[in-house]
Amino acid sequence: MVECLSDSIEYICRENLDLYDSSECKTLATQARKGRYLRWLPEPQNQINRSTSILVQLCEDDYTAWLPTGDQNHLEMATQPYHAPVFSDAEIQAAIPQVIEFTQAAMETPNYYLWGGTVSPNYDCSGLMQAAFASAGIWIPRDAYQQEAFTQPITFHRDPLDFSSLLSGDLIFFGTPQKATHVGLYLTEGQYIHSSGREHGRNGIKIDVLSPEGDACIQYYFQQLRGVGRVISSYQPTASTHSLGL
């Protein structure tokens, strides 16, 4: 049990924890699976004896969110600080089959779309991507727009459709012209796997196809297709805070 968090110490999650997008802890922002590292951020709101939440930063991806004060009991002090793994491009490509296998196993497990979900069985789109790469020891940022900025852009022609430049394991980004709001993992022959929501998607993890034709879900995402990115490195933390938002 941690009696009082210190901003000079890193902690390890002993259980899967829910983290929230505000100090009121009403809306899930992300989740920290058992074994993840985090640090306490010394914000004025972090009056542990009087506040119901603590602003923390996850060490693997620099993501900031709010931890309910009572959940500090599920943390333990790390004996050594977090050290980010380093992978070459070739090593990452060799790990792609494991990444794909993770997403397919997640799809076969009963699940539904969970905004903020990064822990089995329920994921949001970018949470599934982050968890899949993390299963191979590779860290990518948390949110779709962050993942897009992190990856190497791959030229992709949509008119006419040409998948020849894509590799299995590439990330497919969707959204508005201003921002990526959705992401999936490319498989082969125009197919990609993703966790999509209830209103325009499958309410969980499914395989869809990049095509202007098909059911409402297929057409919806194809109309929002932004581009393709390739993971060529593992995220190296900067220990700086990032704004919240999925």
C-alpha positions in Angstrom: 0.0 0.0 0.0 1.3 3.5 -0.9 0.6 5.9 2.0 1.5 9.1 0.1 2.6 9.5 -3.5 5.8 11.4 -4.3 6.5 13.1 -7.6 10.1 12.0 -7.3 9.3 8.3 -7.3 7.9 6.0 -10.0 5.2 3.4 -9.2 4.0 0.1 -10.6 0.4 -0.8 -11.0 -0.4 -4.0 -9.0 -3.9 -4.2 -10.7 -5.5 -3.0 -13.8 -6.6 0.6 -13.1 -9.1 3.0 -14.7 -7.8 6.6 -15.3 -10.1 9.5 -16.1 -10.1 12.7 -18.1 -10.9 15.1 -15.3 -10.5 15.3 -11.5 -14.2 14.4 -11.1 -13.3 10.9 -12.5 -16.6 10.5 -14.4 -15.3 9.8 -18.0 -12.7 7.1 -18.7 -9.6 8.5 -20.5 -7.5 5.3 -20.5 -6.6 2.3 -18.5 -3.3 1.1 -17.0 -2.8 -2.6 -17.0 -1.1 -4.4 -14.2 2.7 -3.8 -14.4 2.6 -0.4 -16.0 4.7 2.5 -14.5 3.3 5.9 -13.5 4.4 9.0 -11.7 2.5 11.5 -9.7 2.4 15.1 -11.2 2.8 17.9 -8.7 -0.2 19.9 -9.7 -2.0 22.2 -7.1 -5.0 19.9 -7.2 -3.0 17.0 -5.9 -3.8 17.6 -2.3 -3.9 13.8 -1.5 -5.5 14.2 1.9 -8.3 16.4 0.6 -8.8 15.5 -3.0 -10.6 12.5 -4.5 -8.2 12.2 -7.4 -4.5 12.5 -8.3 -3.1 13.7 -11.6 -0.6 11.0 -12.9 1.5 10.4 -15.9 2.0 6.9 -17.4 5.7 6.4 -18.0 5.6 4.3 -21.2 3.7 6.9 -23.3 3.7 10.1 -21.3 -0.1 10.1 -21.1 -1.7 12.1 -18.3 -4.9 11.3 -16.6 -6.6 11.3 -13.2 -6.4 8.4 -10.8 -9.0 8.1 -8.0 -7.2 8.6 -4.7 -8.4 5.3 -3.3 -6.6 3.5 -6.1 -3.2 4.5 -4.9 -3.6 1.4 -2.7 -3.1 -0.6 -5.9 0.4 1.0 -6.5 3.8 0.0 -5.3 7.0 1.9 -5.5 9.2 0.8 -8.4 12.6 -0.6 -7.4 14.1 0.7 -10.6 12.9 3.5 -13.0 11.2 2.6 -16.2 13.6 2.1 -19.2 12.0 2.4 -22.6 12.9 -0.4 -25.0 14.6 0.3 -28.3 13.7 -1.6 -31.5 15.0 -1.3 -35.0 12.7 -1.1 -37.9 13.6 -4.7 -38.9 12.8 -5.9 -35.3 9.4 -4.2 -35.4 8.5 -5.8 -38.7 9.5 -9.2 -37.4 7.1 -8.6 -34.5 4.1 -7.7 -36.6 2.7 -11.3 -36.7 2.6 -11.2 -32.9 0.8 -7.8 -33.1 -1.8 -9.2 -35.5 -2.2 -12.3 -33.5 -3.0 -10.2 -30.5 -5.8 -8.3 -32.3 -7.3 -11.5 -33.7 -7.3 -13.2 -30.3 -9.0 -10.0 -28.9 -11.6 -10.2 -31.6 -12.4 -13.8 -30.7 -12.9 -12.9 -27.1 -16.4 -11.5 -26.4 -16.0 -7.7 -26.3 -17.6 -4.4 -26.9 -16.3 -0.9 -27.7 -15.2 0.9 -24.6 -14.2 4.6 -24.9 -10.8 4.8 -23.1 -10.4 1.0 -23.0 -6.9 -0.4 -23.3 -7.2 -3.5 -21.2 -8.9 -6.8 -22.3 -11.6 -7.5 -23.2 -13.0 -4.1 -24.2 -11.0 -1.6 -26.2 -11.4 1.7 -28.0 -9.7 1.9 -31.4 -6.4 3.4 -30.4 -6.4 1.4 -27.2 -6.5 -1.8 -29.2 -3.6 -0.6 -31.3 -1.5 0.4 -28.4 -2.2 -2.9 -26.5 -1.4 -5.0 -29.6 2.0 -3.4 -30.1 2.7 -3.5 -26.4 2.1 -7.2 -26.4 5.3 -7.4 -28.5 7.1 -5.0 -26.2 6.7 -2.1 -28.6 5.1 1.1 -27.3 3.2 3.6 -29.4 1.3 6.7 -28.2 -2.1 6.4 -26.7 -4.5 8.3 -29.0 -5.2 8.0 -32.8 -4.0 11.5 -33.7 -0.8 10.9 -31.6 -0.3 7.5 -33.3 -0.6 9.2 -36.7 2.0 11.8 -35.9 4.3 9.1 -34.5 4.3 6.8 -37.5 6.1 7.1 -40.8 3.6 8.2 -43.5 3.0 5.7 -46.3 1.8 6.9 -49.7 -1.6 5.4 -50.4 -3.7 5.9 -53.5 -7.5 5.6 -53.0 -8.6 6.6 -56.5 -8.1 4.0 -57.9 -7.5 1.8 -54.9 -3.9 0.6 -54.7 -2.8 -1.4 -51.7 0.7 -2.2 -53.1 2.5 0.2 -50.8 0.9 -1.2 -47.6 2.4 -3.8 -45.3 0.6 -6.0 -42.8 0.8 -4.1 -39.5 0.5 -0.6 -40.9 -1.9 1.7 -39.1 -4.9 3.0 -41.1 -6.1 6.4 -40.0 -9.6 7.9 -40.3 -11.2 11.2 -39.2 -11.7 14.7 -40.4 -9.3 16.7 -42.6 -8.1 18.3 -39.3 -7.5 15.3 -37.1 -7.3 11.5 -36.9 -10.2 10.2 -34.7 -10.1 6.5 -35.6 -7.4 3.9 -36.3 -7.2 0.3 -37.4 -4.5 -2.3 -38.2 -3.9 -3.3 -41.8 -4.0 -7.0 -42.5 -3.8 -7.8 -46.2 -5.8 -7.3 -49.5 -7.6 -4.2 -48.2 -8.7 -5.7 -44.9 -8.1 -4.1 -41.5 -9.0 -4.9 -38.0 -10.3 -2.3 -35.6 -12.5 -1.7 -32.6 -15.4 0.6 -33.6 -18.3 2.1 -31.7 -22.0 1.5 -31.7 -23.3 4.4 -33.8 -21.3 3.9 -37.0 -19.3 0.7 -36.3 -19.5 -2.8 -35.0 -19.6 -2.1 -31.2 -16.3 -4.1 -30.8 -13.5 -5.6 -32.7 -14.1 -6.8 -36.3 -12.4 -7.0 -39.6 -13.5 -4.6 -42.3 -12.4 -3.7 -45.8 -11.2 -0.5 -47.3 -13.8 0.1 -50.0 -16.3 2.7 -51.2 -18.8 -0.2 -51.5 -20.3 -2.3 -48.8 -22.5 -1.9 -45.7 -23.0 1.4 -43.9 -20.0 0.8 -41.6 -17.6 0.1 -44.5 -18.7 3.2 -46.4 -18.6 5.4 -43.3 -15.0 4.7 -42.5 -13.9 4.7 -46.1 -15.3 8.3 -46.5 -13.2 9.3 -43.5 -10.0 7.6 -44.6 -7.0 10.0 -44.0 -4.0 7.8 -44.7 -1.6 5.1 -43.6 1.3 5.1 -41.2 4.0 2.6 -40.4 5.5 2.0 -36.9 9.3 2.1 -37.3 10.3 2.7 -33.6 9.2 2.3 -30.1 8.1 5.4 -28.2 10.7 7.1 -26.1 9.2 9.0 -23.2 9.9 12.7 -22.8 8.5 12.8 -19.2 6.5 15.9 -20.3 2.8 16.2 -19.8 0.4 16.0 -22.7 -3.1 17.3 -22.9 -5.9 14.9 -22.3 -8.3 13.7 -25.0 -8.9 10.6 -27.1 
